[in-house]
Amino acid sequence: MSKIIALANQKGGVGKTTSSINLAASLAVLEYRTLLVDADPQANSTSGIGFDPRNIKNSIYECIINQIDPHEAIQKTDTPFLDLLPAHIDLVGAEIEMINLSGREYKMKLVLDSVRDEYDFIIIDCSPSLGLITINALTAADSVIIPVQCEYFALEGLGKLLNTIKIVQSRLNTELEIEGILLTMYDVRLRLSNQVVEEVRTHFEDMVFDTIIQRNTRLSEAPSFGISVIMHDANCKGAINYLNLAREIVRKNGLVKNELQETTETV
């Protein structure tokens, strides 16, 4: 049975797309069949994994609005076991077009349910808003990861997101769980980073992942090459962090393969 995980935070610049791409790639490297779904009109996951959104003919938009078969939109990536359901700029208009549709909150769920048996994990990169597309992603997902950057105002807006998740849980998707809060952009040299980690862990305790994503030059460079950090430099801290996150999620969901080995370096 596959697991659908949405990465959501209406606050921009928290490492959501970076985490979506690199978590999906890490799961694929561990030989779990993985689909990365770009549900952000900015299409950064699409370009960050090596596709030009301007050349995308069929995307998540066509699947939701025109009800095309998602197999016509899914792209194979250069990473074995990793596929992409891309986005392009037309997704901006999808929310307006969906307003008068019946069951509008379930459109993405219908799309993903038709392919979920072909994958072990489906990772959804949500847009930095709490609009209808994000609601669709949360309705389609089994769980949600909330990236939070280790900076001042880290908890700003988090309450609003958690409230939205509660509304989705009560009205649209009673099975939705919080997979975890993911601390990103951690700088070991900064006292502030350590204070934020302590504050978030004090507030949310077991909801916070053990793995922390460190600031890393290679991590920032990778999207400009259209590849994940693990394909860019598998030995850098960013790649190791996301591999550890993937392993943590796999363990948490009881899906560990016998040959899965621990990475010795941790944060």
Disulfide bonds with the S-S distance in Angstrom:
none
